[in-house]
Amino acid sequence: MSRLIGMAGLAEAAMAESLAIGMLGLLLLAIVAAVAWFRRSFGAATVAVVLVPLLGLLFVPWRAFGPVESEDADVHFWVSAFRQYAVLWGIVAAAALASAFRAFRAVWDEASS
């Protein structure tokens, strides 16, 4: 019976897949936020407001800034990658919320006129 020497390859593949799915979610959120910003679209703004907490709850980006007690280079690489994702999530989330505020305000101004 052969033994597996290590599972680092599978674990790194899972981390890469998780990060790729998160980045695709951020790309989708950025596109929806851009549509909401430039067209002042109420529907796109609503989708952006829903996607921000959804991506936050799925990937919990704020946990990437916790302390790391490992000397493994792979662990530090993935922590760095997830910290970059967390920073990008914060920037895109702020932009999405700003574009949603702008779109909602445009709808409010139009309705009150």
N, C-alpha and C positions, 0 to 999 in steps of 0.2 A: 504494500500500500504506500503510495507516495504522499508526502506531506507538503502542504503549501509552505513555502519559505516565508512569505510575507503577504500582507494584503494591501500594501501601500498603493499599488496600481489601481485596484478597484476603489479604494477610498478616495484617491485623488481624482478618479473619473467621476465619482459621485459629487465631489466638491465642485469640479469644473462644470458639471451639468447643472447643479444648483445655481452656480454663479451665472451661467449662460441664460437660464430661465429668468433669473432676476434682472439681468441686463436687458433681455427682450421685453420684460414688463416695464422697465424704465423707459425704453425706447417708445413703446406704445403710449405710455403716460406723457412723454415729451411731445409726441405727435398730437395727441388729443389736446394737450395744453396749448400748443401752438395754434391749432385750429380755433380753440376757444378764445385765444388772445386776439388773433387777427380778424376773425369773423364775428367776434362777440356772440358766439353761439351758446344759447342756453343749454342745449342738449350736450354739446361737447364739454361745457363747464360742469354739468352734472356728472358726466362720466368721469371727468378728472377728479372731482371731489370724492367719488366712490372708489376710484383706483388708488388714491393716496393711502388711505388706511388699509385697504386690502393688501397692497404690496408691503406695507409696514407690518401687518399681522402675519403675513406669510413668511417673510424673511427676517424679521426682527433686527433691522440694521443697527440699532443703538447698542446691541449686545456685542458688536464687533470691537467696541472700545474698552472692553474689560481687560484686566491684566492677563498676561500669558506667561505661564510658568513652564516653559519647555525650551530646550536647547536644540531641538530638531529644526533643521533648515526648512523642511517642508511645511511644518506648522507655522513658522514665521512667514513663509511665502503666502500661505492661504489666509492668514490673519491680515496681512497687508492687502491682499486682494479684496477681502470682505470689508476692510476699512475703507478702501477706495469706493466700493459699492455703497457703503453707508453715507459717505460724503456726497456722492452723486445722487443718492436717494434724497438727501436733505435739500440739495440745490433744486432738483426737479420737482420735489414736493412743494417747495416755496414758490417756484415759478407756476406750478399748476394751481395752487391756491390763489396766487395773485391774478392769474388769468381768469379764474372762476369768479373772483370778486369783481373784476372789470366787466365780465359778461353779465353777471347778475345786476350790477349797477346800471349797465346800459339797458337791460330789460326793465328795471325799476323806473329809470328816467323816461323811457318810452311809454310805460303804462301810466305814469303820473302826468304826462303831457296832454 
